[in-house]
């Protein structure tokens, strides 16, 4: 079996080599995305695996098919960077990966704490030896209501971890999870918006959920609401978030994902100008925290992502199916 690995990161190198030796297969790799310039790496490959920056559209899928590739894996949970319907039409077997939700859940709660304890302006002041407290008074979680949109694996873990803070927890999901009810109260969407001091988003990106946080939904929220998004940027309308910050309807915003982040996040631009104006504008605010799509980025999760991806492709090759088939 031959696998072509695209977007290989330095921290994946040793894991890939160990997998190759253990299973006696051929693996070729590049740190570049899969596109017209790198597609020749697919020659004679049975399978390919990418991260989220490789956009597998119809044209690219047609060419991969001509090279003889049969199996495709993304080393991410999300797969909206693939034209999945067309891939299946061509006969490809496609899968994503799963990994433990703890890293993203921990990161989500960290962002909540950073916002309500006003750590960003406090950090700025320390850099100029300003240790005054004026304007830095925070809030305590135990006196707040947290609304969790989406109670899948990550949302449930966030809720379970939040229960230790003593806060009131509201949950919304189309499909209720009985385990969640031990820690949170399921309510309808409008009630969650109306009563929550903090709102965190953990639903998948689907046509139904796209821009679930928008001008209309924000208008139903409490004044000064905190919004946290470690899921997908398309779940919110960025212009409506900006307006919410400008008008102070939104008290704080913490985003690990951002519109049109692909050409910026995970790349080096220390000496360049960032051409995402919304990103450049929002990050100036003391009550806005932007992180570089890193909620997933733990040693455990990275190991699971690459191992699961390669194992899925091996299962496809040997059995015709795998546990994460899409």
C-alpha positions in Angstrom: 0.0 0.0 0.0 1.2 3.5 -0.8 -0.1 6.6 1.0 0.6 10.3 0.0 0.6 12.7 3.0 0.0 16.4 2.3 0.4 19.3 4.7 2.8 17.3 6.9 3.7 19.2 10.0 7.1 18.7 11.8 5.4 17.3 14.8 3.8 14.5 12.6 7.1 13.3 11.2 8.1 10.8 13.8 4.6 9.4 14.1 4.4 8.8 10.3 7.8 7.1 10.2 6.9 4.8 13.1 3.5 3.9 11.4 5.3 3.2 8.1 7.8 0.9 9.8 5.3 -0.9 11.9 2.9 -1.6 9.0 5.3 -2.2 6.2 3.7 0.3 3.8 5.1 3.1 1.6 4.5 6.7 2.6 5.5 9.8 0.6 4.9 13.2 2.0 5.2 17.0 1.6 4.6 19.9 3.8 2.7 21.6 0.9 -1.1 21.5 0.4 -2.5 19.3 -2.3 -3.0 21.4 -5.4 -2.0 21.5 -9.1 1.7 22.0 -8.1 1.9 19.0 -5.8 -0.6 16.6 -7.3 2.1 14.4 -8.9 2.8 13.0 -5.4 -0.5 11.1 -5.9 1.0 9.0 -8.7 0.6 5.3 -7.9 -0.8 6.1 -4.4 -3.7 4.1 -3.1 -4.6 6.8 -0.6 -4.0 10.4 0.4 -4.4 12.3 3.6 -4.5 16.1 4.0 -5.3 18.7 6.6 -7.9 21.5 6.2 -6.0 23.8 3.8 -6.2 21.4 0.8 -9.4 22.2 -1.1 -10.5 19.1 -2.9 -12.9 20.5 -5.5 -14.4 18.7 -8.5 -11.4 19.5 -10.8 -8.8 18.3 -8.3 -10.8 15.2 -7.4 -11.1 14.3 -11.1 -7.3 14.4 -11.5 -6.7 12.4 -8.3 -9.1 9.8 -9.6 -7.0 9.6 -12.8 -3.9 8.9 -10.7 -5.6 5.8 -9.3 -6.2 7.1 -5.7 -9.1 5.2 -4.1 -9.1 6.4 -0.5 -9.1 10.0 1.0 -8.7 11.0 4.6 -8.7 14.4 6.2 -6.7 14.6 9.5 -9.4 16.9 10.9 -12.9 16.5 12.3 -14.4 19.0 9.9 -14.5 18.1 6.2 -16.1 21.1 4.5 -12.9 21.6 2.5 -13.8 18.5 0.5 -16.6 18.3 -2.1 -17.8 15.1 -0.4 -20.8 14.5 -2.6 -18.7 14.6 -5.8 -16.0 12.5 -4.2 -18.5 9.8 -3.4 -20.0 10.1 -6.9 -16.5 9.3 -8.3 -16.3 6.3 -6.0 -13.8 7.5 -3.5 -14.0 6.2 0.1 -13.6 9.3 2.3 -13.1 9.6 6.1 -12.3 12.2 8.7 -10.9 11.6 12.2 -12.0 11.9 15.8 -9.9 12.7 18.8 -10.7 13.2 22.5 -12.7 16.3 23.1 -10.8 17.4 26.2 -8.3 19.7 24.6 -10.9 21.8 22.8 -13.1 21.8 25.9 -10.2 22.9 28.1 -9.3 25.7 25.7 -12.9 26.9 25.5 -13.1 27.3 29.3 -9.8 29.0 29.3 -11.1 31.6 26.8 -14.1 32.1 29.0 -11.9 32.8 32.0 -9.6 35.1 30.1 -12.5 37.2 29.0 -14.4 37.6 32.3 -11.1 38.2 34.2 -10.0 40.8 31.6 -6.6 39.2 31.2 -5.8 40.8 27.8 -5.7 44.4 29.0 -4.0 43.2 32.2 -1.3 41.6 30.1 -0.9 44.8 28.0 -0.4 46.8 31.1 2.3 44.5 32.4 4.3 45.0 29.3 4.7 48.7 30.1 5.0 48.2 33.9 1.5 49.4 34.6 0.2 47.4 37.5 -2.9 49.4 38.3 -6.3 47.7 38.7 -8.6 50.4 37.4 -11.0 48.9 34.9 -9.8 45.3 35.5 -12.5 44.1 37.9 -13.7 40.7 36.6 -16.6 38.4 37.3 -16.9 35.0 38.9 -18.2 32.0 37.0 -20.3 30.8 39.9 -22.6 33.9 39.5 -23.0 33.5 35.8 -25.2 31.5 33.4 -23.4 29.7 30.6 -25.2 28.7 27.4 -23.8 25.8 25.4 -25.0 25.5 21.8 -24.4 21.9 20.7 -24.0 19.0 23.2 -22.0 16.5 21.2 -18.7 15.2 22.4 -17.0 18.6 22.8 -20.1 20.4 24.1 -20.8 17.7 26.6 -17.2 17.8 27.9 -17.4 21.6 28.2 -20.6 21.2 30.2 -19.2 18.6 32.5 -16.1 20.6 33.2 -18.1 23.8 33.7 -20.2 22.0 36.4 -17.2 22.3 38.8 -17.4 26.1 38.7 -20.9 26.2 40.2 -22.4 28.2 37.3 -25.9 27.7 35.9 -25.6 25.8 32.6 -28.2 26.0 29.8 -27.9 23.7 26.8 -29.4 23.7 23.3 -29.2 20.9 20.7 -31.6 19.4 18.2 -30.8 16.0 19.6 -30.7 15.9 23.4 -28.2 13.8 25.3 -29.4 12.3 28.6 -26.0 12.5 30.1 -26.0 16.3 29.7 -29.1 16.6 31.9 -27.1 15.7 35.0 -25.2 19.0 34.6 -27.3 21.3 32.5 -30.9 22.3 31.6 -32.0 21.9 28.0 -33.9 24.9 26.8 -35.0 26.3 23.4 -32.6 28.4 21.4 -34.2 31.8 22.2 -34.3 31.1 25.9 -30.6 30.3 25.9 -29.8 33.5 24.0 -31.9 35.6 26.4 -30.6 34.2 29.7 -27.0 33.4 29.1 -24.1 35.6 30.3 -21.6 33.5 28.3 -22.5 31.7 25.0 -20.2 29.0 23.6 -20.7 27.3 20.2 -20.1 23.6 19.6 -22.3 22.6 16.7 -21.0 21.2 13.3 -21.1 23.5 10.3 -24.1 22.5 8.3 -26.4 24.6 6.0 -28.9 24.8 8.9 -26.3 26.0 11.4 -24.4 28.5 9.1 -24.3 31.9 10.8 -26.5 30.7 13.7 -25.0 33.7 15.5 -26.1 36.8 13.6 -27.6 40.2 14.0 -31.0 38.8 14.9 -29.8 36.2 17.4 -27.4 38.8 19.0 -30.3 41.2 19.5 -31.9 38.6 21.7 -28.9 38.3 24.0 -28.1 40.1 27.2 -26.3 43.3 27.0 -22.6 42.6 27.7 -22.8 38.9 26.6 -19.6 37.0 26.2 -19.4 34.9 23.0 -16.9 32.1 22.5 -16.3 30.2 19.3 -13.8 27.3 19.0 -15.8 25.5 16.3 -16.1 27.0 12.9 -16.0 30.7 11.9 -19.0 30.2 9.5 -21.2 29.6 12.4 -21.2 33.3 13.1 -21.6 36.4 10.9 -18.4 38.3 11.4 -19.9 41.7 10.4 -22.6 41.3 13.0 -20.0 40.3 15.7 -18.1 43.5 14.8 -21.2 45.6 15.2 -21.9 43.9 18.5 -18.5 44.8 19.8 -18.7 48.4 18.5 -22.1 49.0 20.1 -21.0 47.2 23.3 -23.9 44.8 22.9 -21.3 42.1 23.1 -19.2 42.5 26.2 -16.4 40.2 25.1 -15.5 38.0 22.2 -13.1 35.0 22.1 -12.5 33.4 18.7 -10.2 30.5 17.9 -11.5 30.5 14.3 -12.0 33.4 11.8 -13.4 34.1 8.4 -10.8 33.5 5.6 -8.2 32.3 8.1 -6.7 29.7 5.8 -4.0 31.9 4.3 -3.0 33.4 7.7 -3.4 31.0 10.6 -0.6 28.4 11.0 1.7 30.6 8.7 4.5 33.0 9.5 3.7 36.7 8.8 5.9 38.5 11.4 7.3 40.9 8.8 4.2 41.1 6.5 0.9 43.0 6.5 -2.2 40.9 7.4 -4.7 41.4 4.6 -7.7 40.3 6.5 -9.1 43.7 7.5 -11.8 42.3 9.8 -9.2 40.3 11.7 -6.8 43.3 12.0 -9.7 45.6 13.1 -11.2 43.2 15.8 -7.9 42.3 17.4 -7.3 45.9 18.6 -10.2 45.7 21.1 -9.2 45.0 24.7 -12.3 42.8 25.1 -11.6 40.6 22.0 -9.3 37.6 22.1 -8.2 36.0 18.8 -6.2 32.7 18.9 -4.8 31.0 15.8 -7.1 28.0 15.5 -5.2 26.1 18.2 -7.9 24.8 20.5 -7.2 21.3 19.1 -3.5 21.6 19.4 -2.3 19.2 22.1 0.2 16.4 22.0 -2.6 13.8 22.6 -4.9 15.2 19.9 -2.2 15.5 17.3 -1.1 11.9 17.9 -4.7 10.7 17.6 -5.3 12.7 14.4 -2.4 11.3 12.4 -2.7 7.7 13.7 -6.4 7.6 13.2 -6.1 9.0 9.7 -3.5 6.4 8.6 -5.3 3.6 10.3 -8.5 4.6 8.6 -6.8 4.4 5.2 -5.2 1.1 6.1 -8.7 -0.3 7.0 -10.1 1.0 3.7 -7.4 -0.8 1.9 -7.7 -4.1 3.8 -11.5 -4.2 4.4 -13.2 -1.6 2.2 -14.5 0.3 5.2 -13.4 2.2 8.3 -14.9 3.5 11.5 -14.8 7.2 10.4 -16.1 6.7 6.9 -18.2 9.7 5.8 
